[in-house]
Amino acid sequence: MTRLSAFGLIDLVLDDGSWISWDEAPDRTGADEGYAEELAAATERSGVDESILTGEGTLNGRRIAVVAGEFAFQAGSIGNAAAARLVTGVERATREGIPLVAAPSSGGTRMQEGTPAFVQMIRISAAVAAHKSAGLPYLVYLRNPTTGGVMASWGSLGHITVAEPGALVGFLGPRVFEALYGRPFPTGVQTSENLYAHGLIDGVVPHEELHDILDRALRVLLATPASDVPDPAEEEIPDVDAWDAITRSRRPSRPGVRRLLRYAASDVIPLNGTGQGEADPGLMIALAVFGDAPCVFLGQDRRGQTVAHPMGPGALREARRGMRLAVELGLPLVTVIDTPGAALSPEAEEGGLAGEIARSLADLVTLNAPTLCLMLGEGNGGGALAMLPADRVIAAQHAWLSPLPPEGASAIVHRDTVHAAEMARAQRVRAQDLRAAGVVDRIVAERPDAADEPEAFCKRIGEVLRYELTQLRATDIATLRARRAARFAGMG
């Protein structure tokens, strides 16, 4: 693999001639003669005076800060001077209110400086946390290699994290593992592609595509919605039988979240996994813009949920990552309900499904971000309810919500499944019933069925989402939270 230098990466990503270095000469106080000579030799070989470069530039005219590792200087290792430079750069980006792009390439802590350098991981992590707490984007590009204390601090804290193809990324360097345990580390584990497969990073991105990915991400994260978005006219909704609505919601050709985003969103940045080792195909997590209204998007994906692989607890852990992103980035959260039901299996029980439903409910009710729920199709059980609490709830005409599939409710009450339609009517599962109960705020018409007009239907949904998101962003968070807490009180 060709290793791109820090300056090479900066030249690829930033607008021509826009780079301004923030760096001052490193403090070498305390370095003994031998180590000082080693550092001087590293400077001569690499052309830089430390393993970290910091500065600012513009990306398609947007001002951003950059902190980048230079592997050619002491294998990108982080000593006290490098840590001080990195922290100073992060704190300046925070102080000046600009997004920060981090591009580490490092073997970890500089062994020549020992534990004093090692504990700088704490200081670096604190600076990054403060940047994120200020609501500023922190975007990470992991380069080959990124290991040790760098991967375990600023390399793993991104709002969005992508990596070079084929890069060595992981905690313990394979050479260290082999020296300690007398056998080689298994191949294929510490690679970008494997981390992506396990939901630890959001993408594998070649150098030449990084500029466009960062540009799109910043376009979403920094989007400013208009204040005069028209309210789409609400249509009169015909009285549809509950069982007819359920039957229509189950049509294989009914549009799900993928077609919704394709037809209704003006920009989408797919994300991946929990960041903690799980990725469930039953949930789509993304940054999205509807018109000019940005959001964090969490959608139950009907295509990703199968009989063999129903939505499991990992999907809700992934959803909770999206909830945290919405708070950290100051964006509204959109959740989409469309599920035949969460997994009923030993694996789901051992994975803590019930607890994840409870935590999702608690997080959504108390979230410090505007929230909007779209009931798009099927709404079976706790897996659907876990995505429901929101400041505004929008429902497609044939969407529904039930404690169990109607067949399951029939089995409990009548000890057969032939009374499923009767149970659906009795349990008031329809969008119209939920609106009458105050659960749903708005119903979007299907003409007469979303499966027969997928593009037009999705575009109507998109117009409603744009309007509702704009209204939510204009409302004080404390007001929204107070209303949200009281929303379901007294229902029954």
N, C-alpha and C positions, 0 to 999 in steps of 0.2 A: 504493500500500500504506500502510495506517495504521501509523505507527511507535509501538510501545508503549514507554513509558518504563521505566527500571529499576525504579522504585517500583511502576509499574503491573504489571509482571511479578511482582514480589515479592508483591503483593497477590493475584494470581491463584493463585500456587503454594503459598504458606505458609498455615498455619492463622491464622484471624483473630486479630489482636493479639499474635502470637507473635514478630514481628520485633524483634531487638535489634541496633542498629548497633555495629560495632566501630571505627568510623572516628574519627580525631582530625584536628584542623585540619592541612591540608597545609603543609609547609615550603616557603616561597617564597624562601628565601635565594638570592641571586644573580640574581633576576629583575630586569632593567632596568626603568626607569619605564614605557616603552611596553608591554612585555610584561605587567607587573603590571596595568596598566590593562586590557589585553585579557582577562586572566584574571578580573579583577573584573567586567567586563562579561559574561563567559560565566557567571559565578555568578549574576548578576542575571537573565539570560535563562532559565537552565535550572533555577534553584532548588536546585542542588547545588554543592558547592565543589570537585569534581574529576570526572574522567571515569570513575572507578571507585568503586563502593559495595561495602562488605564488611560481613558480619554473620552472624547466625544466627537460626534460627526452627525451628518444627516443621512437619512435613508428615505429616498424619494421626497426630500424636503423636510422630513420630520426629524427633530433633534432627538438623538438618543445617546446614552452613555454605553461604553464597552469596557469590559474587563476580560482580558484574554491571557491564557497561559502560553508560554514559549518553551516547548520541550527541549529545544536545542541548548537552553541554559540549565545545566544541572538536572537534566531530565524533568524539567518543569517543576521541580520540588519546591515546597513552600517552607522557607525559613522565616525568621522574624522580620527581616526587611521586606520580603515579598508579602507577608501577611499585612504589615503596616500599610504598604502601598495599596493592597486590595481593599482593606477596610476604608482607607481614606477615599478611594474611588467610589465605593458603594455609598458611603455617607454623603459624598458630594452630589451624586446622582439623586439621592433622597432629598437633600437640602434644596436642590434646584428643580425638583419636581419632574424629572424626566425618566422615561422607561430605561431599563437596564438590560443589556444583552451580555450574558456571560458565556465564554468559550474556553473552558478549561482543557488543558492537555498536560497531564502530570502523573508522576509516579507516587505522589503523596508527600508526606512530611520529609524535610531535609534531615537525613540522619546525622549529619555533621553538627547540627544544632540541637539535637536531642529533644528532651521533654519540653523545654521552654518554647520550641517551635511547635511541637505537637499540640499543646494546649491552645494555640492560636486558632484552632478549629472552632473553639467556643466563641471567640471574639468575631470571627468571620461570619459564623451562623447568626449571631446576634445582629450584625449589621444588615444582613440580607433580610432577616425577619422584620427589622424596623422599616426597611424599604417597602416590603410587602404590606406591612401594617398601615403605611401611608397611602395605600390604594394604588401603588405604582406597579406596572407590569415588570416581572422578572422572568426573562426568557433565556433558556439554557441550550447550548449546542455542545454536546459531549464529543470531544475529538480523541483520536487515537494517540496514546492510551489515556484513560482517566481512571485512576485507581486510588486506593488508600484513603487518606484523610481528606483529599479533595473531593472524591466521589462521596464521601461520608459527611460532607458539609455543603459547600456552595454548589457542588455538582448535582445535588439531589433535592434542591429546594425550589425548582422552577415552577411557575404557574403552568408553563408549557415547556416540555423537555424533549428535544430530538437529538439524534446522534448520527455521526458519520457511518456509512455502510462498512460493515466488517470491523468496526473499531473494537479494541479491547476495553471494556468498561466493566468495572466491578470493584469490590472492596479489597480483597487480598490479592496482590499480584501473584501470578502463577509461579514465578521464580522463587518467591518467598515460600509459597505453599510447598513446593517440591523440596526446598532446603529443610523445611521444618518437619515434613511428614515422610520424606523419602520416596515419594511417588508423584508422578505428574498430575496436575489438576486436570479433570475431565475436559476434553475439547468441546467447543461449541457452547459452553455455559456463559462465559463472560464476553458475549458479543452483543452488538447493538440489536441484531435481529432476534436473539433469544430474549433479551430484555423487553423488546416490543411484544413478542409472543406471550410473555407473562404479565403484561399490563404495567410494566415499570416505566416505560417511556412512551411518548405519544407518536413517534415516527422515526423512520430511518431516512435521512435526507442527504443526498450528495451535496458537495460544496457548491456546485453551480446552481442549485435550486434554493439555497438558503436565503438569498436576498428576497426572492419572491414569497417564501413562506413567512419570513419576518414582516415583510410589507403587508401581507394579507392579515396576519395576526394583529399588527398594530392598527390597521384600518378598522378591524372589529373592536379592539379594546378601547380605542380612542374615539369611536364614532359618537357624534352628537346628534340625537334625534331632533327633528323639527318640533316646534311647539304648536303648530296649527294643523295637525293631522285630522282629516275629517272622520267623523264617526260613521262607519258603514251602516247603511239602513238595515234595520232588523226586519226580517220577513215573518209573516204569520206562519206558524208551524202547524201542519195538519195533525190530527189526532191519530197517531200510528199505534197499532196493537203492539203490546210489549214483545210478544213472541216473534212478530214480524220484524221488529227492530233488531232483536237478537239474531235472527236468521240472517238478516242483511249484514250485520256487523261481522259475521263469520265468513262471508264470501271471500274466497282466496284472492279475488281480483280487487278487493277493497284497498284503497291507498293507505299506506302506513307512513311512518316517520321519514323513510327515505324519499318517497315521492313528495311528501309535504315539503321537505327541505329543497328538493330539486326544483319544484314549481313555485314555491312561495318565498324562499329566502334569497336575498340578494348576495349574500356571502356566507360561506360555511367553512370553519376550520375544525375538522374532526380531531378529537382527542382519543385517548386510549387507556382504558383500565383504571385501576384504583391508585396507581403509583406505588402499590404495596404488594405486588405479586399476583394480582387477579385481573382478568378481563373476561367479562360475560357477554357473549354475542346477543343476549336478550335485551341489552340496554345500549343505546347510542348516546354518547356524551360529545358535545361539540360547543364551539363558540359560533353563534349565528347572528345574522342581521336580517330583520324583516323590514323592508323598505330602508329606513335609516335608523331603525331602533335595534341596538345590539342586546344580546342576552347570552347567558349560559343556558344551554339546551340539553335537557335530559329526556330522552324518548324511549319508551318501551318499544322494541323493534319486533313486529310480528314475524318478519322473515327470519330473525335470529332465534325465535322460540319454537322448538319442535317437541314432539312427544318424547323423543329420546333425550333432548337437552332443553328442558323447560327453564324458565328464569330462576336462578338460584340466589342465595344470599350475597354472592359476590356482586351481582347486579346492583343491589342496594348499597353495598359498600362503595361501588363506583359512583352511584348517584350521590352519596354523601360527599364524595370528593368534589362533585360539581357544586353542591351546596356551599362548601368551603370556598371554592373559587369565586362564586358569585359575591360572597361577603368580601373577600380579599380584593377583588377587582372593582367593587362598587357597581356591579351589573345586576339587572333583574334576572331572576331564575324562571325558566319555563320548564314545566314538567308535562309529559305526555303519557296518558294512560291508554294502553292498548295491549292487554294480556289475557290469554286464556287461563291464567293462574300461575302462581309460583310453584316451584318444585315441591312435590310431596314424596320425600325419599329419605332414607337413612343419612345420605350425604348432606341433604339440606338441613336436617335436624342437627347433625354434628357440626355443620358450618354456622349454626346460630341464626337460622332464618327468622324465628320469632323475635329474637333480640334485635335483628337488623330492621325489621318492620317497626318495632317500638322506637328505635333510635331515629329512624327516618321521620316518623310522625313527630317526635319531640323536636328534632332539628328544624323541620319545616314550620312548625307552629311558632318557634321562637327566632327564626332566621332574621338576621339584620340585613335583609335585602328585600326588595319588592319581589313578590312571587305570583306566578300565573300558572294555572293548571288547565290543560286542554284534554278533555275526555274525547278521544278520537275514535275508539271502537269498543272492543270488549273490555269489561272492567270486573274481572273475577277476583274476589277474595282479598286477603291481606296484602298481596303483592300489588294490587291496584290501589287499595286504600293508602298504602305507604307513600304514594305520590300525589295524593289529593289535597292536603291542607294548603291553601293559597289565599292570597288577597282577592283574586278574581278567579272564577272557575268558568271556563267556556266549554260547551259540549257540542259535538256534532249531533245532528238530529237523531241518528240511530245509535248513538253511544249509550252505554248503560253501566250500572254499578250494582254488584250483588255480593253478599257474604260468601256464597258458593255458586258454582254454575247452577242454573235452574234444575238440571238433572240431579245434581247432588242434593239440592234442597228437597226435591221430590222424594229422593231415596230416604231421607231422614224422616219426613213427615208421613209419606204414603207407602214407604218400603217398596217403591218401584220408581221407574223413570218416566212413566207415561203421563204423569201429571206435571211435567216440566213447564209447559206453557201456562198452566193454571197457577203454578207457584210464581212464575215471573210476573204475572199480573198482580197477584196478591202482595208481592214484596215491594212493589213500587220502584222498580229498577230503572225505568226509562228516564231519559233526559228531561222530558216534560214533568214527570213526577218529582224529580230532584230539583227542578226549578221551583215548583210549587212549594217544596219543603225549604227553600232557601239555600240549598247546597250549590246549585248551579245559578250563575248570574245571567248567562246569555247562551242562546242556542243558535247554531249556524245551520241553515237549511241545506238539505240534500235534494237534488232535483232530478228524479225523486230518490236517487241512490248514489252515493259517492262512487261506488264501483263503476257506474255508467258514465260518470263525468269527472274522472279523477283530476285532470288538470284544472278545470274551472273550479271544482270544489276546493282544491288545495289553495288556489289563489284567493278564494273568498276567505278561507281560514287565515291566510297570510295578512290580508288587509285588516282583519279583526285583531290579530296579534299585534300588528304595528300600532294600531290605535290604542289598544289596551296597555301595551308596554309604555307608550308615551305618557299616558295618563298616570300610570303607576310611578314613573320616574319623577313626575312633578309633585308627588305627595310625600310628605315627611315620613321617614321610616318609623318614628315613634307612633305616629297616627296609624300607620298600616299595621304595626304589631298589635296595638290595642284592639283594633277592629278584628284582626285575625283571631286573637285569643277568644273573643266573644262570639265569633261567627257561628260555631256549632252548638252554643249553649241553648238549652231549651228546645232543641229539636227532638222529635219523637212522635 
